[in-house]
């Protein structure tokens, strides 16, 4: 767990208008948020939902399983590798390519009961 997530979580209960949800830049920061808000009597997910990004293995096994955004890593690797294979094994000319990878939600308990304000 990263202390930056916990530091951010300590600020949430003191906000004049507490958010109903917090989206963290990654799953390393995210676990600190529920821990910090819980210390102030704020409940996850009942009072505030928390979500992260990357869907690391720890996300599913946290005390309150963390909702996260899963990157399609295998698909991205395949897409990135195809042009490399063409150039190195077939002597094809290098061509620039643009790929769009759609992330997938991994919805878990940390975001399931946040009340609407």
MARTOR-796292 format. One record per atom (N, C-alpha, C, O, CB): x, y, z. Coordinates in steps of 0.2 Angstrom, whole numbers, padded with zeros to 4 digits, always signed. Each point is the difference from the previous one (the first is absolute). Glycine has a CB too. Layout:
MARTOR-796292
XYZ...
This chain:
MARTOR-796292
+0004-0006+0000-0004+0006+0000+0004+0006+0000+0006+0000+0003-0015-0006+0003+0007+0011-0010+0004+0006+0000-0003+0006+0004-0006+0000+0001+0009-0003-0013+0002+0006+0016-0002+0005+0005-0004+0006-0004-0004+0003+0004+0014-0006+0003-0009+0004-0013-0003+0006-0003-0008-0001-0001-0004+0004+0001+0015-0002-0008-0013-0009+0007-0007-0001+0000-0003+0001+0007-0005+0002+0000+0007-0011-0009+0002+0007+0014-0002+0001+0006-0001+0008+0002-0004+0002+0003+0009-0014+0001+0000+0015-0006+0000+0008+0001-0006+0003-0003-0003+0004+0003+0016-0004-0003-0014-0002-0007-0006+0002-0003-0006-0002+0003-0005+0004+0001+0011-0004-0011-0007-0006+0013-0006-0002+0004-0001+0004+0006-0006+0001+0002+0008-0012-0007+0003+0013+0008-0001+0004+0006-0003+0007-0001-0003+0003+0004+0013-0009+0001-0009+0008-0011-0003+0007-0002-0007-0001-0002-0004+0005+0001+0015-0001-0005-0014-0009+0002-0006-0001-0002-0006+0002+0005-0004+0003-0002+0008-0012-0006-0003+0006+0014-0005+0002+0005-0001+0007+0002-0005+0002+0002+0007-0014+0002+0004+0016-0005+0000+0007+0002-0003+0004-0006+0000+0006+0001+0010-0008+0006-0011+0000-0013-0003+0004-0005-0007+0003+0001-0004-0004+0004+0011-0003-0012-0008+0013+0006-0007+0003+0002-0005-0004-0004-0006+0000+0003+0011+0011-0001-0004-0014-0007-0005-0004-0004+0004-0007-0002+0003+0000-0005-0010+0010+0001+0006-0015+0009+0003-0006-0001-0002-0004-0007-0006+0000-0001+0007-0001+0014+0003-0001-0017-0002-0004-0006-0003-0006+0002+0001-0003+0005+0008+0008-0012-0013-0007+0002-0004-0007+0001+0005-0006-0003-0001-0005+0002-0010+0011-0003+0016-0004-0002+0005-0005-0003+0007+0003-0001+0000+0006-0001-0010-0011-0005+0015+0001+0006+0007+0002-0001+0003-0005-0005-0001-0006+0001+0002+0011+0011+0002-0002-0017+0003-0004-0005+0008+0001+0001+0002+0006-0001-0012-0005-0007+0013-0006+0009+0008+0001+0001+0003-0002-0006-0002-0004-0004+0001+0001+0016+0007+0007-0013+0004-0001-0006+0003-0007-0001+0001-0002-0006+0002+0014+0007-0003-0016+0004+0002-0007-0001-0002-0004+0007-0002+0003+0005+0012+0000-0013-0009-0010+0007-0002-0004+0006+0005+0000+0005-0001-0003+0006-0005-0004-0014+0012+0010+0007+0005+0001+0006-0002+0005+0005+0001-0001+0006+0008-0003-0014-0012+0009+0005-0002+0006+0004-0007-0002+0004-0001+0002+0005+0007+0006-0013-0010-0011+0004-0007-0001+0002-0001-0003+0007-0005+0002+0004+0002-0003-0016+0006-0004+0014-0001-0003+0007+0001+0004+0006-0003-0001+0005+0006-0009-0010+0001+0016+0004+0001+0004+0005-0006+0005+0002-0002+0002+0005+0013-0002-0008-0016+0001-0003-0005+0004+0001-0006-0003+0005-0002+0003+0005+0004+0001-0017-0004-0010+0011-0005-0003+0005+0003+0000+0007-0004+0001+0005-0001-0008-0014+0011+0005+0010+0003+0000+0006+0000+0007+0004-0002+0000+0006+0010-0010-0010-0006+0015+0000+0000+0007+0003-0007+0002+0002-0001+0003+0005+0011-0001-0012-0015-0003+0002-0007+0003+0001-0003-0004+0006-0004+0003+0003+0003+0001-0015+0002-0011+0012-0002-0004+0006+0002+0003+0007-0004+0000+0004+0004-0010-0012+0006+0012+0008+0002+0003+0006-0004+0006+0002+0000+0002+0006+0012-0006-0008-0015+0008-0003-0004+0006+0002-0008-0002+0000-0004+0004+0000+0013+0003-0006-0010-0014+0006-0007-0002+0001-0004+0000-0007-0006-0001+0000+0006+0006+0011+0004-0004-0016-0004-0001-0007+0001-0007-0002+0005-0003+0000-0002+0016-0003-0009-0016+0000+0000-0007-0002+0001+0000-0007-0004+0003-0004-0003-0006+0014+0011-0002-0012+0000-0002-0007-0003-0007-0001+0002-0005+0004+0009+0012-0006-0016-0008-0002-0002+0005-0005-0007+0004+0002-0002+0003-0004+0007-0011-0004-0007+0007+0014-0006+0003+0002+0000+0008-0001-0005+0003-0002+0003-0013+0010+0007+0013-0006+0000+0007+0000+0004+0003-0006-0001+0005-0002+0001-0005+0015+0005-0004-0015+0004+0002-0006+0003-0006-0003+0002-0005+0003+0001+0016+0002-0004-0011-0012+0003-0005-0004+0007+0001-0002+0002+0006+0000-0014-0008-0005+0016-0003+0004+0007+0001-0002+0001-0005-0005-0002-0006+0000+0005+0009+0012+0001+0000-0017+0002-0004-0006+0007+0001-0002+0002+0006+0001-0014-0006-0005+0016-0004+0001+0006+0001-0002+0001-0002-0007-0005-0001-0004+0009-0001+0015+0003+0002-0013+0001-0002-0007+0006-0005-0001+0005+0002+0004-0010+0010-0007+0005-0017+0000+0005-0005-0002-0003-0007+0002+0003-0005-0003+0006+0014+0005-0013-0009+0003-0003-0007+0002+0006-0005+0002+0000-0005-0003-0010+0007-0004+0014+0001+0011+0006-0005+0002-0003-0005+0005-0006+0001+0002+0014+0008-0003-0005-0014+0002-0002-0006+0004-0003+0002+0006-0005-0003+0003+0014-0004-0009-0005+0011+0010-0002+0002+0007-0007+0003+0000-0004+0000+0005+0015+0002-0003-0014+0001-0008-0006+0004+0000-0006-0005+0002-0004+0002+0004+0009+0006-0013-0005-0014+0007-0005-0005+0001+0000-0002+0007-0005-0003+0003+0005+0000-0015+0006+0003+0016+0001-0003+0006+0000+0005+0006+0002-0002+0005+0004-0008-0011-0007+0016+0004+0000+0005+0006-0006-0001+0005-0004-0004-0002+0010+0012-0006-0005-0005+0014-0005-0001+0005-0007+0002-0003-0005-0004+0000+0013+0007+0009-0009+0002-0013-0005+0002-0004+0002-0001-0007+0004+0005-0002-0009+0004+0011+0003-0014-0012+0003-0001-0007-0001+0006-0005-0006+0003+0000+0003-0015+0002+0008+0014-0005+0000+0006-0003-0002+0000-0008+0002-0004-0003+0008+0007+0010-0015+0001-0008-0002+0001-0007+0006+0003-0004+0003+0004+0003-0016-0003+0000+0014-0003-0009+0006+0002-0004-0002+0000-0007-0005-0003-0002+0013-0001+0011-0004+0007-0013+0000+0000-0007+0006-0005-0003+0005+0001+0002-0011+0011-0002+0004-0017-0003+0004-0005-0003+0003+0002-0007-0004+0001-0004-0002-0010+0011+0012+0009-0008+0003+0002-0007+0001-0007-0003+0001-0005+0003+0005+0015+0001-0008-0010-0011+0001-0006-0004+0007-0002-0001+0002+0001-0006-0014+0001+0001+0016-0004+0009+0007+0000-0001+0002-0006-0005+0004+0002-0004-0002+0002+0016-0005-0009-0012+0001-0006-0005-0001+0003-0007+0004-0001-0004-0007-0008+0013-0003+0012-0010-0002+0002-0006+0004+0006-0002+0002+0000-0006-0013-0003+0008+0014+0007+0002+0004+0006-0002+0007-0003-0002+0003+0002-0005-0009+0005+0013+0008-0012-0005+0007-0003-0002-0001-0004-0006+0005+0001-0004-0003-0003+0016-0007-0001-0014-0001-0003-0006+0000+0006-0006+0003-0001-0005-0010-0009+0010+0003+0015-0004-0001+0005-0005+0007+0003-0001+0002+0002-0006-0014+0000+0010+0016-0001+0001+0006+0004+0000+0005-0005-0003+0005+0002-0004-0007+0005+0014+0002-0013-0009+0005-0005-0003-0001-0002-0007+0005-0002-0004-0005-0003+0015-0006+0006-0014-0001-0002-0007+0004+0004-0005+0003-0003-0004-0015+0000+0007+0012+0009-0002+0004+0004-0005+0008-0002+0001+0004+0000-0005-0012+0010+0005+0010-0011+0006+0007-0002+0001+0002-0007-0004+0005+0000-0003-0006+0006+0014-0004-0010-0010+0001-0007-0003+0000+0001-0008+0005-0003-0003-0011-0003+0013+0002+0010-0013+0000+0001-0007+0006+0003-0002+0003-0002-0005-0015+0004+0005+0015+0003+0003+0006+0003-0002+0006-0005+0001+0005+0000-0004-0010+0012+0008+0006-0015+0002+0006-0004+0001+0000-0007-0003+0005-0002-0002-0005+0008+0013-0006-0009-0013+0000-0007-0003-0002+0000-0007+0002-0004-0004-0005+0000+0015+0000+0009-0013-0003+0001-0007+0004+0005-0004-0002+0001-0006-0009-0006+0009+0015+0009+0000+0003+0006-0003-0005+0005-0003+0002+0004-0004+0007-0012+0001-0015+0008+0006-0005+0006-0001+0003+0006+0002+0004+0001+0004-0013-0009-0003+0007+0014-0005+0002+0006+0002-0004+0002+0006-0006-0002+0002+0008+0005-0014+0001+0001+0016-0003+0003+0006-0006+0005-0001+0001+0004-0004+0010-0006+0010-0016+0001-0003-0006+0004-0001-0002+0002+0007-0001-0004+0005-0003-0001-0016+0002+0011+0012-0003+0003+0006-0007-0003+0001-0003+0000-0005+0010+0010+0005-0009-0012+0006-0007-0002+0001-0003+0003+0006+0004+0002+0004-0001-0013-0009-0009+0012+0005-0004+0003+0006-0005-0006+0002-0004-0003-0004+0005+0015+0000+0000-0013+0011-0005-0005+0003-0004+0003+0005+0003+0004+0004+0005-0013-0007-0014+0007+0004-0004+0002+0005-0002-0006+0004-0002-0005-0002-0003+0014-0005+0007-0009+0014-0001-0005+0004-0005+0002+0005+0001+0005+0004+0011-0009-0005-0018+0000+0002-0005+0002+0004+0001-0003+0007+0000-0006+0000-0008+0007-0010+0008+0003+0015+0001-0003+0007-0007-0003+0002-0005+0001-0003+0014+0007+0006-0008-0013+0002-0006-0003+0003-0001+0001+0007+0005+0000+0004-0004-0009-0013-0007+0010+0011-0001+0001+0008+0001-0006+0003-0003-0006-0002-0004+0016+0000+0010-0010+0008+0000-0006+0005-0004+0003+0006+0003+0002+0005+0008-0007-0009-0018+0004+0004-0004+0003+0005+0000-0005+0006-0001-0006+0000-0006+0012-0008+0009-0003+0014+0001-0004+0006-0004+0004+0006-0003+0006-0002+0014-0011-0002-0010+0003+0010-0004+0003+0005+0001+0007+0002-0004+0004+0002+0004-0015+0002+0006+0014-0006+0002+0007+0002-0004+0005-0003+0000+0006+0001+0011-0010+0001-0015+0002-0007-0004+0005-0004-0008-0003-0001-0003+0003-0004+0013+0001-0002-0012-0009+0010-0006-0002-0001-0006+0003+0004-0006-0001-0002+0012-0009-0001-0005+0013+0008-0005+0003+0004+0000+0007+0001-0003+0003+0005+0002-0014+0000+0005+0015-0008+0001+0007+0001-0007+0003-0002-0003-0001-0005+0015+0001+0002-0014+0004+0008-0007+0003-0001+0001+0006-0005+0005+0004+0000-0009-0008+0012-0002+0006-0015+0000+0005-0005-0002+0006+0004-0004+0000+0004+0001-0007-0013+0007+0013+0008-0001+0006+0003-0004+0005-0004-0001+0006+0002+0011-0008+0005
